[in-house]
Amino acid sequence: MATTREYEITYTMDPRLEEGTREQLTAAIDKKIDELQGMISTNSATTRRKLAYPIQKQSFGFMRLIQAQLPADKIAPLRHDLQKLAGVLRLTIIQSAPRADVTSAIFDSINKPAAPEKAVAAPAKKPAKAMSDQEVEAKIEEALDEEVK
């Protein structure tokens, strides 16, 4: 018996899908999770979002996040089945800690710029001692002799 773990399943649907088709796709994904002995804890509403980069020549997509508990050995079959569904542009499944609430606001953080990190000055290094060509050759020979030993 495989261990049950918490997973976040995020998927992006093709924006050209009609509302009824999107609802059918959402229901099919929920059903597939149930079939694989999973339990959906929370999920977000399907939300239309501008994508950070085009996926299959689409600049927008309908995104949804599901928090679900699934046996670990069911993740590979779930991923395989969901990737084959027509209308799914992108799918991500990651193991995560449970969330108290999942809303579409989670997707808003994607568009916010990250806070700039403070620059940390590198410690000053001493300049290397100038060496003559003969000293360099001697050091190379010494290193090669040690490597052979």
C-alpha positions in Angstrom: 0.0 0.0 0.0 1.5 3.3 -1.1 1.7 6.3 1.3 -0.9 8.9 0.8 0.6 12.4 0.3 -0.6 15.9 -0.4 -0.1 17.2 -3.9 -0.8 20.5 -5.7 -2.1 19.9 -9.2 -2.1 23.0 -11.4 -3.2 23.0 -15.0 -3.8 25.4 -17.8 -6.6 24.9 -20.3 -6.7 26.2 -23.8 -8.5 29.6 -23.9 -10.3 28.7 -27.1 -12.4 26.1 -25.3 -16.0 27.0 -24.7 -17.3 27.4 -21.2 -19.2 24.1 -21.3 -16.2 22.2 -22.6 -14.0 23.7 -19.9 -16.5 22.6 -17.2 -16.5 19.1 -18.7 -12.7 19.0 -18.7 -12.7 20.2 -15.1 -15.2 17.5 -14.1 -13.1 14.8 -16.0 -10.0 15.8 -14.1 -11.8 15.7 -10.7 -13.3 12.3 -11.7 -9.8 10.9 -12.7 -8.5 11.9 -9.2 -11.4 10.1 -7.6 -10.8 7.0 -9.7 -7.2 6.8 -8.5 -8.3 6.8 -4.9 -7.5 10.5 -4.4 -9.4 13.0 -2.4 -9.6 16.7 -3.4 -9.1 18.9 -0.3 -9.5 22.3 -1.8 -9.4 23.8 -5.3 -9.5 27.2 -6.9 -12.1 28.5 -9.4 -11.0 28.3 -13.0 -9.5 31.7 -13.8 -8.5 33.3 -17.1 -4.9 34.5 -16.9 -2.3 36.1 -19.2 0.6 33.6 -19.5 4.2 34.7 -18.8 5.1 33.1 -22.2 3.1 31.6 -25.0 2.2 27.9 -24.7 1.1 26.3 -28.0 0.9 29.8 -29.5 -1.6 30.9 -26.8 -1.0 34.0 -24.7 -3.9 33.4 -22.3 -5.1 30.3 -20.5 -7.7 29.2 -18.0 -5.8 28.1 -14.8 -7.0 26.0 -11.9 -5.2 24.7 -8.8 -6.2 21.6 -6.9 -5.0 20.5 -3.5 -5.5 16.7 -3.3 -4.4 13.7 -1.3 -3.3 10.8 -3.5 -1.4 7.5 -3.0 2.2 8.2 -4.2 2.1 5.3 -6.7 -0.9 6.9 -8.5 0.8 10.1 -9.5 2.5 8.7 -12.6 -0.8 7.3 -14.0 -2.6 10.5 -13.1 0.0 12.6 -14.9 -0.1 10.4 -17.9 -3.9 10.4 -18.1 -4.2 14.2 -17.6 -1.6 15.1 -20.2 -3.5 13.1 -22.8 -6.7 15.2 -22.2 -7.5 17.5 -25.1 -7.5 21.1 -24.0 -4.8 20.8 -21.3 -2.0 23.1 -22.3 0.2 22.7 -19.2 0.2 20.4 -16.2 2.2 20.5 -13.0 1.9 18.1 -10.1 4.1 18.7 -7.0 4.1 17.3 -3.5 3.3 20.0 -1.0 2.1 20.9 2.4 -1.6 21.2 2.8 -3.0 24.7 2.3 -5.9 26.0 4.4 -7.5 27.6 1.4 -6.9 27.7 -2.3 -8.2 30.6 -4.3 -7.5 32.0 -7.7 -5.6 34.8 -5.9 -2.7 32.4 -5.8 -2.1 33.1 -9.5 -1.9 36.9 -8.8 1.5 36.4 -7.2 2.9 35.3 -10.5 2.6 38.7 -12.0 4.2 40.6 -9.1 7.9 41.5 -9.5 10.1 39.9 -6.9 11.7 42.2 -4.4 15.3 43.0 -5.4 17.9 41.4 -3.3 20.4 43.5 -1.5 23.8 43.4 -3.1 26.4 41.8 -1.0 29.9 43.0 -1.5 32.4 40.2 -2.2 35.3 40.2 0.3 38.4 41.9 -1.1 41.0 39.5 -2.4 44.7 40.0 -2.2 46.3 40.5 -5.6 48.2 37.4 -6.8 51.9 37.5 -6.5 53.6 38.1 -9.8 55.5 35.0 -11.0 58.0 34.7 -13.7 57.6 32.1 -16.5 60.3 29.9 -14.9 58.4 29.9 -11.6 55.2 28.9 -13.4 57.0 26.1 -15.2 58.4 24.9 -12.0 55.0 24.8 -10.3 53.5 22.9 -13.2 56.2 20.3 -13.1 55.8 20.0 -9.4 52.0 19.5 -9.7 52.5 16.9 -12.5 55.1 15.0 -10.4 52.7 14.9 -7.5 49.8 13.7 -9.7 52.0 10.8 -11.0 52.9 9.5 -7.6 
